[in-house]
Amino acid sequence: MLNKKIAIIGAGKMGKALIRGLVCPKNIMVSDKDKSKLKSFAGKKIKTTTCNIKAVEWGEVIILSVKPKDMDDVLKGIVSARFAGPASALKRKLFISIAAGIKTSFIEKRLGHVPVIRVMPNTPALICEGMSAISPGRFAKSRDEHIAGAIFGSVGSVMKFPERDMDAVTALSGSGPAYFFFLMEALTLAGKRMGISNKDSLALTLQTALGAALLAKKTGIPPFKLREMVTSKGGTTEAALKILGSSRVKEAIIKAVIKAKKRSVELCKN
Ligand SMILES: NC(=O)c1ccc[n+]([C@@H]2O[C@H](COP(=O)([O-])OP(=O)(O)OC[C@H]3O[C@@H](n4cnc5c(N)ncnc54)[C@H](OP(=O)(O)O)[C@@H]3O)[C@@H](O)[C@H]2O)c1
């Protein structure tokens, strides 16, 4: 078990998801400028504060879980507070950022030569089924990667990538849950249009999505082969896939994900 004091700045959706996965509440402090966001931690042994500096002073690992637009202010706040310990105290802390588009160099430039790891998690982390990509900055050591791996491993799977791949990762697995939810919406609507109730249509869709994902994962059979296994000549699936093919749905999905990557590049802050 990871025996580190973890301070989380930003008690939003992702911050809360991480806290849920971390097993030792007395090793967690969460900071948010909005006091009302901290209420849900009452009585859970988790320390709370509205002062980011206090959280940074206390924590050995600092998880920056604010929106990209707020990151500059948070980092400026940490630096301008003339950190209570000696300057080297900041360097002994590990900074983990989960903000989309914020490069490790952006944080290093503001905080100095501190170890930074950039992570792109996704929302299934809320139920410990997340996919997190981790990418170390210039001053991060392998023990820092190990710590980040342990933290994000507690809410799902972890893979390491060079930072140049993080925009593609953001487009694929960071935004990815939304693509699957979109497909689920469409399937549920199709069920409804064919006369099945919304509730039953959703139940059929969800179990089919779960079963398909688990079948692909557990067997290791590539998705195209699994698709072929469902598709018999002249059958119902073939009829459906013909429509998807002629509507160029696969190309549209690829185009959409590439567009998400471009947007991530545009949002990128050095
Ligand atoms: N949600 C996702 O699917 C997802 C996936 C991967 C990565 N991420 C990344 O995760 C980060 C957090 O996302 P989220 O969805 O959890 O956002 P969120 O729900 O908006 O949470 C961010 C929290 O930080 C607070 N905050 C803002 N400025 C602050 C400051 N100066 N000091 C302390 N707290 C401050 C916000 O308060 P206010 O609301 O009052 O501003 C809010 O409570 C983002 O950078 C995002 O790119 C999100």
The ligand as a Gaussian input file, in Angstrom:
#p B3LYP/6-31G(d) Opt

LIG

0 1
 N      -13.732000      14.989000     -16.224000
 C      -13.028000      14.234000     -17.073000
 O      -13.529000      13.383000     -17.804000
 C      -11.534000      14.385000     -17.094000
 C      -10.764000      13.371000     -17.704000
 C       -9.380000      13.512000     -17.705000
 C       -8.787000      14.640000     -17.148000
 N       -9.576000      15.609000     -16.606000
 C       -8.910000      16.796000     -16.058000
 O       -9.126000      16.816000     -14.670000
 C       -9.115000      18.161000     -14.221000
 C      -10.288000      18.346000     -13.289000
 O      -11.466000      18.056000     -14.016000
 P      -12.859000      17.931000     -13.294000
 O      -13.800000      17.422000     -14.323000
 O      -12.695000      17.221000     -11.989000
 O      -13.150000      19.511000     -13.021000
 P      -14.095000      20.159000     -11.944000
 O      -15.212000      19.235000     -11.602000
 O      -14.399000      21.544000     -12.409000
 O      -13.145000      20.252000     -10.635000
 C      -12.156000      21.209000     -10.425000
 C      -12.333000      21.771000      -9.029000
 O      -11.229000      22.658000      -8.740000
 C      -11.755000      23.830000      -8.128000
 N      -10.830000      24.944000      -8.274000
 C      -10.741000      25.850000      -9.286000
 N       -9.767000      26.738000      -9.036000
 C       -9.204000      26.385000      -7.852000
 C       -8.170000      26.929000      -7.056000
 N       -7.483000      28.015000      -7.435000
 N       -7.854000      26.319000      -5.892000
 C       -8.543000      25.220000      -5.483000
 N       -9.540000      24.669000      -6.187000
 C       -9.877000      25.252000      -7.349000
 C      -13.066000      24.039000      -8.848000
 O      -13.903000      24.937000      -8.161000
 P      -14.938000      25.836000      -9.041000
 O      -15.905000      24.858000      -9.655000
 O      -15.549000      26.727000      -8.012000
 O      -14.111000      26.565000     -10.065000
 C      -13.618000      22.603000      -8.855000
 O      -14.235000      22.281000      -7.641000
 C       -9.207000      19.049000     -15.456000
 O       -7.980000      19.710000     -15.660000
 C       -9.480000      18.092000     -16.597000
 O       -8.802000      18.474000     -17.780000
 C      -10.924000      15.500000     -16.538000

